[in-house]
Amino acid sequence: MADYQKKLRRKQEVARRAKAGNDFAGKCRVYGCGRPARAAAGEGLDVKFCSSHADFFQRHGSPYKRSYTAAEINPFRRRALAWIKANEADRFVANAIQRVMSLYASAGPHVEAFRLRGLPPADRARAAWARLRRAEVDPREVVAAWLAVEMTIEADPQPVRTTEFKRVQAAKLIHRMASGTHKRWYRPEGLVEMHVYPHSRGQVLRHVGAALEEACGLLVDQCTSELSAASGSDSAANRG
């Protein structure tokens, strides 16, 4: 009860400060925006971005660059997966696959997507790994997701190379693999279906991406040259 009251007071204090606004906060830092930062507009404590760009940042990992589309990243995913399968005996490839399997094993019990509301981001991130385990997603595809992000960024003529952007892009791929909760049952009036998908945004993505980055870190360090060559080939083919 004491912890709950402490959290409630903290929440109320943050809400009070956000509503009061910050006279020292200026405009959104995204070039050309011109709107006031959320703190200046009394919409939050953020002194960097306006509401629109703050929301964009939460969803994409960058305040100005959108997430890669499936058409942009899937060729690299296929190439990465083929490379992983061809080099599965390599100790660094095997290490990355084993680390992803460890994420599966340590994720805890499966939690239905409609029961995630209110859980801390770290718990929701573990639930994503548990969904992957339950769906029996090949860990090689999970490793390929991180390599594909590395390759896509390398081939991008205007890349964002921040760690956060990489993590969010990879985590969004993981979220799509993990899907959600799907149930169906019959009532007197007929078939009833329920499809619930977890939100792909916020700190959950950062937690999932950080775990995947750690799992694949040694592999990326060892195969940078091969990934760069692969990225260059795909980029040239796309231009052609």
N, C-alpha and C positions, 0 to 999 in steps of 0.2 A: 504493500500500500504506500509506503514511504517513497519507493522508487517511482510509482505511478504519479504521486503528487508532485514529485520533483520534476518529472518530465512535463506534467501539465503546466506547472509554473513557468518552466523554460519555454514551452510553446506559446504561452500567453505573453511572455516578455518579448519574444521574437516578433509576434504579431503586432504588439504595441509599437515596437521600434520601426517595423516595416511601414505601418500606417502613418507614423509621424513624419517619415521622409528624412532625407539627409541633404541639408543645404549645401554640403561640400561636394556632393556627387555631381558630376557633369553629364555630358552627353555620352551616348553609346560609343564604344571604341571602334566599332566596325566602320571602316572608311566609307564615307558618303552617306551614312545612316542619318545622323542629325537628330534623332529622337533622344529624349532623356533616358539615362540609365534607370533601371527599376527603383533604385534607392532614391533617386531624385524625384521620381514620379509617385512615391509612396506606395509602390507595388512590391516591395521586397527589400532585401539588404544588399543586393547585387549592385556594386558601383561600376561594373564594367560594361554590361550590356543592357539594352532595352528588353522588354518582355519578348518581343518577336525573336530577336537574335539569341536570347538566353534559352528559349524553347528550342530553337534550331540547334544550338550547341548541345543541349541535353540529348537530342535525338540522333545527331550525326557525329559528335566529337569534335566539331569545328563550328565556329559561329558564322562562317561564310561559305564553306564547301560542303555540298550535299554528299550523301552516301553514294557509293558506287552502285550502279544498276547491275542486275543479273547479267545483262548482255556484256557489260564491261568486265566483270570479274569471273564469270563462268569459264571462259577459255583458259584462264590461269589456274582455276581450280582443277580442271581436267588434266592440264599439263602437270600440275603439282602432284595429283594423285597417281598419275602414271609414273612419275619419277620416284615417288615413295615406294610403289609396288616393285619397281625395278631395282631399288636399292634397299630393300627391306632388311637385308643381312647386315647392312652398315650399322655400326654400333650407335651412331648418333641418331639415325632413323629409328632404330629399335628403342633407344632411350626415350625419344619423344613419344612414341606410341605407348610405351609402358607408363610414362607419366600421365598421359591422358586416361589410361585405364585406372590409374591410381585416383584420379579426380572422380571417375565414375564410382569407384569403390568407397571413397571417403565422403560421398555426397549425402549420405544418410538416407532415410526412407523416402519413397516417392510421395510427393505432395501434389494433390490435384490443383490445376491452375486456378480454379475458383476459390481456393483456400489460401492463396498467396497474399491477398489484400491485408495490409497492416503489418506484414513481416518486415524486418530490417533488410536492407539491400543485400547484405552478405548471405542471409538465409535464402533469399529469393534466388541468388546466384547459385548456391548449392542445389537448390531445387531444379535449376536448369540442367545441371550435370546429372541429377537423378533421373530427369525425363529422358535424357540422351541414353542413359543406361537401360532404362525400362524399354525404350524403343529399339534397343540393340543397334544403335548407330555405330558403324564401323569407326573405331578410333583413328584409322588412317585418313578418313574423310575429315575428321576434326583437325588433324595436323595439317592436312592439305588446305584447310580454310585459312590458317595463319600464313602459310607460305604463299597462298594466292593473294592475300592482302599485301604482303611484301612485294610480290611481283607486279601487282597492279599499280602500286605507288611508284615503283621504279620505272614503269612504262608511262606514267602520267606526265604530260608536258608541263603541268602546273600542279605539282604534288604538294600535299600537306604532310610533312614528315614527323609531326609530333607523336610522341608515344600515345597520348590519349586518343588521337584520331585512329591510329592503328588498332588499338584495343577495342574501340567502339565498332569499327568496321568488321573486325573478326567476330566480335560478340554478336553482332546482328546476324551474321551467317549462322552462328551456333544456335541462336534463338529460333531461326527458321527450321533448322534441323530438328530441334527439340519439339517443335509444334506446340500443342496445347492439350487440353482435356476434351475428349469427345464422348458423349454418352447419348444413348437412345433408350427409350422405354415406351411401353404401350399403356394408354389410358382408354377409358371407355370411348372417348371422342376420337381416338386414333393414335398414330405414332407421334411421339414427342422427341425432338432432338435438341441437344445442348452442345454448343461448340464455344469454348472459352480459350482465348489466347493471351498469354502474359504480355504486358506492355514492353516494347523493345525500346527502352530509353532510360536515362538517368544513371544513378550509381550502380544499378544492377549490371548494366553493360560494362562499366569500368571494372567491376569485380570479376566478371566472367573473362573479359579480355586480359586482365592482369594474370589470371591463373593460366590461361592458354599461352600467353607470352613466356611465362616462366617454364612451362612444359616444353616449349619449342625453342627456347633460347640457344641451347648448345647446337642444335641442328642448324639454325639460321646462321650462326657464326661459322659453321664449317662448310656450308654450301652456298655462300654468298655469290661466288663467281658463277656457279652453274645457274642460279636463279637469275642473275643479271643477264646471262647469255640467253636464257629462255625468254625473259621479258623483252629483250631486244628483238628476238626473232618474231614474237607475237606482235610487237609494236610495228615492225616493218611489214608484216603480213597484213595487218589491219589497214596500214596506210596504202598498201598496194591494192 
